[in-house]
Amino acid sequence: MRSIDDLKRWKSYGFNMTPIIDGSKAPGIKVGDKWKHDWTDQELLKSERIGFFHKESNVFTVDFDDKSYVSHGYINLLPYSFTDGKVGKDIGAVATHRTYKINGHGALNFKYPAVKSKEGGLLIETLSNKQTVFHGGDRKIFVDVEPKEVDLKLLEDRLGLICFMTEVEKAWVKDGQRDEAHLRLAGALARLPEDRFPDEILVKAVEHLCDRTDDREIKNRTNKITYQRKQLKNGKEIFGITKLKKFLGDVDLAAYSLLIDQSEQEELQEQEIDKDPKEYPLIDGLTFDTIEYPKVNLIVDPIIPE
C-alpha cells in the first residue's frame, strides 16, 4: 500500500489528494460523498486507491485513452514528468498518465480525435478540472517525481506526433515491405518543421515503431530521416504523406494535420502529384559520372561502408 512518507512526498509535489470509492473512479469513501479537499492522512492511508485533484494541485494530466494501447507505447516522446498507469492480467503494466505543473500559460487543452469516431475512438486528451486516480489497487506509479513545467507548444507537438505514429503503427506493413514503408515515412517526417521536430525526436519516434514491430534494422530505418532532410534541403524530390498513405493501403493518417499547417500540407500534397522518387534509380554510365553522390563513411577503408 502506501506510507505516511509517501503521502508527505506527494503533498510536497502539491498534490491535493482524495480517497477513491471502491469499484469506481469517484472521489470519496462511499457513494454519495461530496467532493472535499481536506481528507485526513488516515483516510488516505486506509483507502484502497487514491487520486489527486487537478485544479487544487495546480497540475494537468495527459490521459492516454487508446483502447488498443498503441499510443501508450510512445509516452516517452513526452517531456519527463510524474507518470502513473494501470496494471492488469491482460495488459501487464502500462503507463497511462503523465502529469505536468501548470505555469503562467495555464493548462494545455488537447483532445484527439476532437470527436470520437466508431473506427478509432479517443487516443489522447488532457485533463485539468477533474481528478486522476494514481495509486493503489490496479494503479501504479512509474515515475515518482514532482510534476515538471513544460512548454505547451512543445507538448502539443509531441502529442500530435504520438497520435500520428499511433495511426501509422496501426496501418503498418509486413516484413517484406518495411524498407519501402520506412522510406516513405521518413519522407513525411522529414518535411515537418525542423525547429519544432528536430531529428532526435523523429529518430526516437521511429525507434519506438521499430521496437514495437519487432524490426531490428533500427539504424537503417532512422538514417533515412536525416538523409531525406538533406535531400530536401538540396532541392531533391522525396516521398511525402500522400505516398505514405497510398503505400499503407490508402489509410487516412489524419493526425498528420496536427503536425503541419493546413496550407503547408496542401502545398506538399500538390508537389507530390505525379512524382514518384526512387531510392535506387536505374541510369546509364554517362549519367552516373555526372551525379555528385554524398560522401560515404567507411568503417574499413576502402571496402566496408558504414
C-alpha positions as a Markdown table, in Angstrom:
| # | Residue | x | y | z |
|---|---|---|---|---|
| 1 | Met | 0.0 | 0.0 | 0.0 |
| 2 | Arg | 1.3 | 3.4 | 0.9 |
| 3 | Ser | 3.0 | 5.0 | 3.9 |
| 4 | Ile | 3.0 | 8.4 | 5.7 |
| 5 | Asp | 6.3 | 9.2 | 4.0 |
| 6 | Asp | 4.6 | 8.6 | 0.6 |
| 7 | Leu | 1.8 | 11.0 | 1.5 |
| 8 | Lys | 4.3 | 13.6 | 2.6 |
| 9 | Arg | 6.3 | 13.3 | -0.6 |
| 10 | Trp | 3.2 | 13.6 | -2.8 |
| 11 | Lys | 2.0 | 16.6 | -0.7 |
| 12 | Ser | 5.4 | 18.2 | -1.3 |
| 13 | Tyr | 4.6 | 17.9 | -5.1 |
| 14 | Gly | 1.5 | 20.0 | -4.4 |
| 15 | Phe | -1.0 | 17.1 | -4.7 |
| 16 | Asn | -4.4 | 17.6 | -3.1 |
| 17 | Met | -5.4 | 14.0 | -2.6 |
| 18 | Thr | -8.6 | 12.2 | -2.2 |
| 19 | Pro | -9.8 | 8.6 | -1.4 |
| 20 | Ile | -11.5 | 6.9 | -4.3 |
| 21 | Ile | -14.7 | 5.0 | -3.8 |
| 22 | Asp | -14.2 | 1.2 | -4.2 |
| 23 | Gly | -15.2 | 0.0 | -7.6 |
| 24 | Ser | -15.3 | 3.4 | -9.2 |
| 25 | Lys | -13.3 | 6.5 | -10.1 |
| 26 | Ala | -15.3 | 8.8 | -8.0 |
| 27 | Pro | -13.7 | 10.8 | -5.1 |
| 28 | Gly | -14.8 | 9.9 | -1.6 |
| 29 | Ile | -15.2 | 6.9 | 0.7 |
| 30 | Lys | -18.8 | 5.9 | -0.1 |
| 31 | Val | -21.3 | 6.6 | -2.8 |
| 32 | Gly | -22.9 | 10.0 | -2.3 |
| 33 | Asp | -19.9 | 11.7 | -0.7 |
| 34 | Lys | -19.4 | 15.2 | -1.8 |
| 35 | Trp | -16.1 | 16.3 | -3.2 |
| 36 | Lys | -13.8 | 17.7 | -0.5 |
| 37 | His | -10.2 | 18.7 | -0.2 |
| 38 | Asp | -9.2 | 18.1 | 3.4 |
| 39 | Trp | -9.1 | 14.3 | 3.9 |
| 40 | Thr | -7.0 | 13.1 | 6.8 |
| 41 | Asp | -3.8 | 11.1 | 6.4 |
| 42 | Gln | -5.5 | 8.1 | 8.0 |
| 43 | Glu | -8.4 | 8.2 | 5.5 |
| 44 | Leu | -5.9 | 8.4 | 2.6 |
| 45 | Leu | -3.9 | 5.5 | 4.0 |
| 46 | Lys | -7.0 | 3.4 | 4.5 |
| 47 | Ser | -8.4 | 3.8 | 1.1 |
| 48 | Glu | -7.5 | 1.1 | -1.5 |
| 49 | Arg | -7.0 | 3.7 | -4.2 |
| 50 | Ile | -6.3 | 7.5 | -4.1 |
| 51 | Gly | -6.3 | 10.3 | -6.6 |
| 52 | Phe | -5.3 | 13.9 | -6.8 |
| 53 | Phe | -7.5 | 16.9 | -7.9 |
| 54 | His | -6.0 | 18.8 | -10.9 |
| 55 | Lys | -7.2 | 22.3 | -10.1 |
| 56 | Glu | -6.4 | 22.2 | -6.4 |
| 57 | Ser | -3.0 | 20.6 | -7.1 |
| 58 | Asn | -2.1 | 23.1 | -9.9 |
| 59 | Val | -1.5 | 20.4 | -12.4 |
| 60 | Phe | -2.9 | 18.9 | -15.6 |
| 61 | Thr | -2.6 | 15.3 | -16.9 |
| 62 | Val | -2.1 | 13.8 | -20.3 |
| 63 | Asp | -4.5 | 10.9 | -20.4 |
| 64 | Phe | -3.8 | 8.1 | -22.9 |
| 65 | Asp | -7.1 | 6.5 | -23.7 |
| 66 | Asp | -6.4 | 4.4 | -26.8 |
| 67 | Lys | -8.3 | 1.2 | -26.2 |
| 68 | Ser | -5.8 | -0.8 | -28.3 |
| 69 | Tyr | -2.9 | 0.6 | -26.1 |
| 70 | Val | -0.8 | 1.5 | -29.1 |
| 71 | Ser | -0.4 | 5.2 | -28.3 |
| 72 | His | 0.7 | 4.3 | -24.8 |
| 73 | Gly | 3.9 | 2.8 | -26.3 |
| 74 | Tyr | 5.0 | 6.3 | -27.4 |
| 75 | Ile | 4.6 | 8.1 | -24.0 |
| 76 | Asn | 8.3 | 8.6 | -23.6 |
| 77 | Leu | 8.2 | 11.0 | -26.5 |
| 78 | Leu | 6.8 | 13.4 | -24.0 |
| 79 | Pro | 8.9 | 15.5 | -21.7 |
| 80 | Tyr | 9.8 | 13.7 | -18.4 |
| 81 | Ser | 7.5 | 14.2 | -15.5 |
| 82 | Phe | 5.3 | 12.4 | -12.9 |
| 83 | Thr | 3.8 | 9.3 | -14.6 |
| 84 | Asp | 1.3 | 6.7 | -13.4 |
| 85 | Gly | -0.7 | 3.9 | -15.1 |
| 86 | Lys | -2.5 | 0.6 | -14.8 |
| 87 | Val | -1.7 | -3.0 | -14.0 |
| 88 | Gly | -3.8 | -5.9 | -15.2 |
| 89 | Lys | -3.5 | -9.5 | -16.3 |
| 90 | Asp | -4.5 | -8.7 | -19.9 |
| 91 | Ile | -2.3 | -5.5 | -20.3 |
| 92 | Gly | 0.6 | -6.0 | -17.9 |
| 93 | Ala | 1.9 | -2.7 | -16.5 |
| 94 | Val | 1.1 | 0.2 | -18.8 |
| 95 | Ala | 1.8 | 3.9 | -18.3 |
| 96 | Thr | -1.4 | 5.8 | -19.0 |
| 97 | His | -1.0 | 9.3 | -17.4 |
| 98 | Arg | 1.8 | 11.9 | -17.4 |
| 99 | Thr | 1.2 | 15.0 | -15.3 |
| 100 | Tyr | 2.7 | 18.5 | -15.6 |
| 101 | Lys | 2.7 | 21.6 | -13.4 |
| 102 | Ile | 0.6 | 24.4 | -14.6 |
| 103 | Asn | 2.7 | 27.5 | -15.2 |
| 104 | Gly | 1.8 | 31.1 | -16.2 |
| 105 | His | 0.4 | 29.9 | -19.5 |
| 106 | Gly | -2.2 | 27.6 | -18.0 |
| 107 | Ala | -3.0 | 24.0 | -18.9 |
| 108 | Leu | -2.9 | 22.6 | -22.4 |
| 109 | Asn | -6.3 | 21.8 | -23.9 |
| 110 | Phe | -5.8 | 18.8 | -26.2 |
| 111 | Lys | -8.1 | 16.0 | -27.5 |
| 112 | Tyr | -7.6 | 13.7 | -30.5 |
| 113 | Pro | -9.8 | 13.0 | -32.3 |
| 114 | Ala | -11.8 | 16.1 | -31.3 |
| 115 | Val | -14.9 | 14.0 | -31.9 |
| 116 | Lys | -15.0 | 10.3 | -31.1 |
| 117 | Ser | -15.3 | 8.0 | -34.2 |
| 118 | Lys | -16.6 | 4.5 | -34.4 |
| 119 | Glu | -13.4 | 3.4 | -36.1 |
| 120 | Gly | -10.7 | 4.9 | -33.9 |
| 121 | Gly | -12.1 | 6.3 | -30.7 |
| 122 | Leu | -10.3 | 8.7 | -28.4 |
| 123 | Leu | -6.5 | 8.4 | -28.4 |
| 124 | Ile | -5.3 | 11.1 | -26.0 |
| 125 | Glu | -6.8 | 14.0 | -24.1 |
| 126 | Thr | -5.6 | 16.4 | -21.4 |
| 127 | Leu | -7.4 | 16.7 | -18.0 |
| 128 | Ser | -7.3 | 19.9 | -15.9 |
| 129 | Asn | -10.5 | 20.2 | -14.0 |
| 130 | Lys | -11.2 | 16.7 | -12.7 |
| 131 | Gln | -9.1 | 14.2 | -10.7 |
| 132 | Thr | -6.7 | 11.4 | -11.6 |
| 133 | Val | -6.5 | 8.0 | -9.8 |
| 134 | Phe | -2.8 | 7.4 | -9.4 |
| 135 | His | -2.1 | 4.9 | -6.6 |
| 136 | Gly | -3.4 | 1.6 | -5.1 |
| 137 | Gly | -5.3 | -1.4 | -6.5 |
| 138 | Asp | -4.8 | -1.6 | -10.2 |
| 139 | Arg | -2.8 | 1.7 | -10.3 |
| 140 | Lys | 1.0 | 2.0 | -10.4 |
| 141 | Ile | 3.4 | 4.9 | -10.3 |
| 142 | Phe | 6.1 | 4.7 | -13.0 |
| 143 | Val | 7.9 | 8.0 | -12.4 |
| 144 | Asp | 7.7 | 9.3 | -8.9 |
| 145 | Val | 9.0 | 12.9 | -9.3 |
| 146 | Glu | 7.4 | 16.3 | -8.8 |
| 147 | Pro | 5.4 | 17.3 | -11.9 |
| 148 | Lys | 7.5 | 19.5 | -14.2 |
| 149 | Glu | 6.6 | 22.7 | -16.0 |
| 150 | Val | 6.6 | 22.2 | -19.8 |
| 151 | Asp | 6.4 | 24.4 | -22.9 |
| 152 | Leu | 2.8 | 24.0 | -24.0 |
| 153 | Lys | 3.6 | 24.3 | -27.8 |
| 154 | Leu | 6.3 | 21.7 | -27.5 |
| 155 | Leu | 3.9 | 19.4 | -25.6 |
| 156 | Glu | 1.2 | 19.9 | -28.2 |
| 157 | Asp | 3.6 | 19.0 | -31.0 |
| 158 | Arg | 4.8 | 15.8 | -29.2 |
| 159 | Leu | 1.2 | 14.7 | -28.6 |
| 160 | Gly | 0.4 | 15.3 | -32.3 |
| 161 | Leu | 3.4 | 13.2 | -33.2 |
| 162 | Ile | 2.3 | 10.4 | -30.9 |
| 163 | Cys | -1.2 | 10.4 | -32.5 |
| 164 | Phe | 0.4 | 10.3 | -35.9 |
| 165 | Met | 2.8 | 7.4 | -35.0 |
| 166 | Thr | -0.2 | 5.6 | -33.5 |
| 167 | Glu | -2.1 | 5.8 | -36.8 |
| 168 | Val | 1.0 | 4.7 | -38.7 |
| 169 | Glu | 1.6 | 1.7 | -36.5 |
| 170 | Lys | -2.0 | 0.5 | -36.8 |
| 171 | Ala | -1.7 | 0.5 | -40.6 |
| 172 | Trp | 1.9 | -0.8 | -40.7 |
| 173 | Val | 3.1 | -3.3 | -43.2 |
| 174 | Lys | 4.5 | -6.8 | -43.1 |
| 175 | Asp | 8.2 | -7.7 | -43.1 |
| 176 | Gly | 8.8 | -7.7 | -46.8 |
| 177 | Gln | 7.6 | -4.2 | -47.3 |
| 178 | Arg | 9.2 | -2.5 | -44.4 |
| 179 | Asp | 12.1 | -0.8 | -46.1 |
| 180 | Glu | 9.8 | 0.9 | -48.7 |
| 181 | Ala | 7.4 | 1.9 | -46.0 |
| 182 | His | 10.1 | 3.4 | -43.9 |
| 183 | Leu | 11.4 | 5.4 | -46.9 |
| 184 | Arg | 8.0 | 7.0 | -47.3 |
| 185 | Leu | 7.6 | 7.5 | -43.6 |
| 186 | Ala | 11.0 | 9.2 | -43.4 |
| 187 | Gly | 10.0 | 11.5 | -46.2 |
| 188 | Ala | 6.8 | 12.5 | -44.5 |
| 189 | Leu | 8.7 | 13.1 | -41.2 |
| 190 | Ala | 11.5 | 15.0 | -43.0 |
| 191 | Arg | 9.0 | 17.5 | -44.3 |
| 192 | Leu | 8.0 | 18.6 | -40.8 |
| 193 | Pro | 9.4 | 22.0 | -39.5 |
| 194 | Glu | 12.8 | 21.2 | -38.1 |
| 195 | Asp | 12.6 | 23.8 | -35.4 |
| 196 | Arg | 9.5 | 22.0 | -34.0 |
| 197 | Phe | 10.5 | 18.5 | -34.8 |
| 198 | Pro | 14.3 | 18.1 | -34.6 |
| 199 | Asp | 16.0 | 15.0 | -35.9 |
| 200 | Glu | 16.5 | 13.5 | -32.5 |
| 201 | Ile | 12.7 | 13.4 | -31.6 |
| 202 | Leu | 11.8 | 11.9 | -35.0 |
| 203 | Val | 14.5 | 9.3 | -34.7 |
| 204 | Lys | 13.2 | 8.4 | -31.2 |
| 205 | Ala | 9.7 | 8.0 | -32.7 |
| 206 | Val | 10.9 | 5.7 | -35.4 |
| 207 | Glu | 12.9 | 3.7 | -32.9 |
| 208 | His | 9.7 | 3.2 | -30.9 |
| 209 | Leu | 7.9 | 2.0 | -34.0 |
| 210 | Cys | 10.8 | -0.4 | -34.8 |
| 211 | Asp | 10.8 | -1.8 | -31.3 |
| 212 | Arg | 7.0 | -2.3 | -31.2 |
| 213 | Thr | 7.0 | -4.0 | -34.6 |
| 214 | Asp | 10.0 | -6.3 | -33.9 |
| 215 | Asp | 12.1 | -4.6 | -36.5 |
| 216 | Arg | 15.9 | -5.0 | -35.8 |
| 217 | Glu | 17.2 | -2.8 | -38.6 |
| 218 | Ile | 16.7 | 0.3 | -36.4 |
| 219 | Lys | 19.8 | 2.2 | -37.6 |
| 220 | Asn | 18.9 | 1.6 | -41.3 |
| 221 | Arg | 15.4 | 3.0 | -40.6 |
| 222 | Thr | 16.4 | 6.0 | -38.6 |
| 223 | Asn | 19.2 | 7.0 | -41.0 |
| 224 | Lys | 16.6 | 7.6 | -43.7 |
| 225 | Ile | 15.3 | 10.7 | -41.7 |
| 226 | Thr | 18.5 | 12.7 | -41.8 |
| 227 | Tyr | 19.2 | 11.6 | -45.3 |
| 228 | Gln | 15.8 | 12.7 | -46.5 |
| 229 | Arg | 16.1 | 16.0 | -44.9 |
| 230 | Lys | 19.5 | 16.6 | -46.6 |
| 231 | Gln | 17.9 | 15.6 | -49.9 |
| 232 | Leu | 15.0 | 18.1 | -49.3 |
| 233 | Lys | 17.4 | 20.9 | -48.5 |
| 234 | Asn | 19.3 | 20.1 | -51.7 |
| 235 | Gly | 16.1 | 20.5 | -53.7 |
| 236 | Lys | 15.7 | 16.8 | -54.4 |
| 237 | Glu | 12.4 | 15.0 | -54.7 |
| 238 | Ile | 11.4 | 12.9 | -51.7 |
| 239 | Phe | 8.4 | 11.0 | -50.7 |
| 240 | Gly | 5.7 | 12.6 | -48.5 |
| 241 | Ile | 2.5 | 12.0 | -46.7 |
| 242 | Thr | 0.4 | 11.3 | -49.8 |
| 243 | Lys | 2.7 | 8.4 | -50.9 |
| 244 | Leu | 2.9 | 7.1 | -47.4 |
| 245 | Lys | -0.9 | 6.9 | -47.2 |
| 246 | Lys | -1.2 | 5.2 | -50.5 |
| 247 | Phe | 1.5 | 2.6 | -49.7 |
| 248 | Leu | -0.1 | 1.7 | -46.4 |
| 249 | Gly | -3.4 | 1.0 | -48.2 |
| 250 | Asp | -5.0 | 4.4 | -48.7 |
| 251 | Val | -5.3 | 5.0 | -45.0 |
| 252 | Asp | -6.3 | 8.4 | -43.6 |
| 253 | Leu | -3.4 | 9.3 | -41.2 |
| 254 | Ala | -5.4 | 12.3 | -40.2 |
| 255 | Ala | -3.1 | 13.2 | -37.3 |
| 256 | Tyr | -0.5 | 14.5 | -39.8 |
| 257 | Ser | -2.6 | 17.6 | -39.9 |
| 258 | Leu | -1.7 | 18.2 | -36.2 |
| 259 | Leu | 2.0 | 18.5 | -37.2 |
| 260 | Ile | 1.9 | 20.9 | -40.1 |
| 261 | Asp | -0.2 | 24.0 | -41.1 |
| 262 | Gln | -3.1 | 23.2 | -43.4 |
| 263 | Ser | -1.8 | 25.5 | -46.2 |
| 264 | Glu | 1.6 | 23.8 | -46.0 |
| 265 | Gln | 0.0 | 20.3 | -46.1 |
| 266 | Glu | -2.0 | 21.2 | -49.2 |
| 267 | Glu | 1.1 | 22.6 | -50.9 |
| 268 | Leu | 3.1 | 19.5 | -50.1 |
| 269 | Gln | 0.4 | 17.2 | -51.4 |
| 270 | Glu | 0.3 | 19.2 | -54.7 |
| 271 | Gln | 4.1 | 18.9 | -55.0 |
| 272 | Glu | 3.8 | 15.1 | -54.7 |
| 273 | Ile | 1.3 | 14.6 | -57.5 |
| 274 | Asp | 2.9 | 12.7 | -60.5 |
| 275 | Lys | 6.2 | 12.5 | -58.6 |
| 276 | Asp | 7.4 | 9.0 | -57.7 |
| 277 | Pro | 11.1 | 9.3 | -56.5 |
| 278 | Lys | 13.1 | 6.1 | -56.3 |
| 279 | Glu | 15.8 | 5.3 | -53.8 |
| 280 | Tyr | 17.9 | 3.5 | -56.4 |
| 281 | Pro | 17.0 | 4.7 | -59.9 |
| 282 | Leu | 18.4 | 2.8 | -63.0 |
| 283 | Ile | 20.7 | 5.1 | -65.0 |
| 284 | Asp | 23.3 | 4.8 | -67.7 |
| 285 | Gly | 27.1 | 5.1 | -67.2 |
| 286 | Leu | 27.3 | 8.7 | -68.6 |
| 287 | Thr | 24.6 | 9.9 | -66.2 |
| 288 | Phe | 26.3 | 8.1 | -63.3 |
| 289 | Asp | 29.5 | 10.1 | -64.0 |
| 290 | Thr | 27.7 | 13.4 | -63.8 |
| 291 | Ile | 25.9 | 12.8 | -60.5 |
| 292 | Glu | 27.5 | 14.0 | -57.3 |
| 293 | Tyr | 26.8 | 11.5 | -54.6 |
| 294 | Pro | 27.1 | 12.1 | -50.8 |
| 295 | Lys | 30.4 | 11.1 | -49.2 |
| 296 | Val | 30.4 | 7.5 | -47.9 |
| 297 | Asn | 31.7 | 7.0 | -44.4 |
| 298 | Leu | 34.0 | 3.9 | -44.3 |
| 299 | Ile | 34.5 | 1.5 | -41.4 |
| 300 | Val | 37.3 | -0.2 | -43.1 |
| 301 | Asp | 38.9 | 1.8 | -45.9 |
| 302 | Pro | 38.3 | 1.3 | -48.8 |
| 303 | Ile | 35.8 | -1.6 | -48.9 |
| 304 | Ile | 33.4 | -1.6 | -45.9 |
| 305 | Pro | 31.0 | 1.3 | -45.8 |
| 306 | Glu | 29.2 | 2.4 | -42.6 |
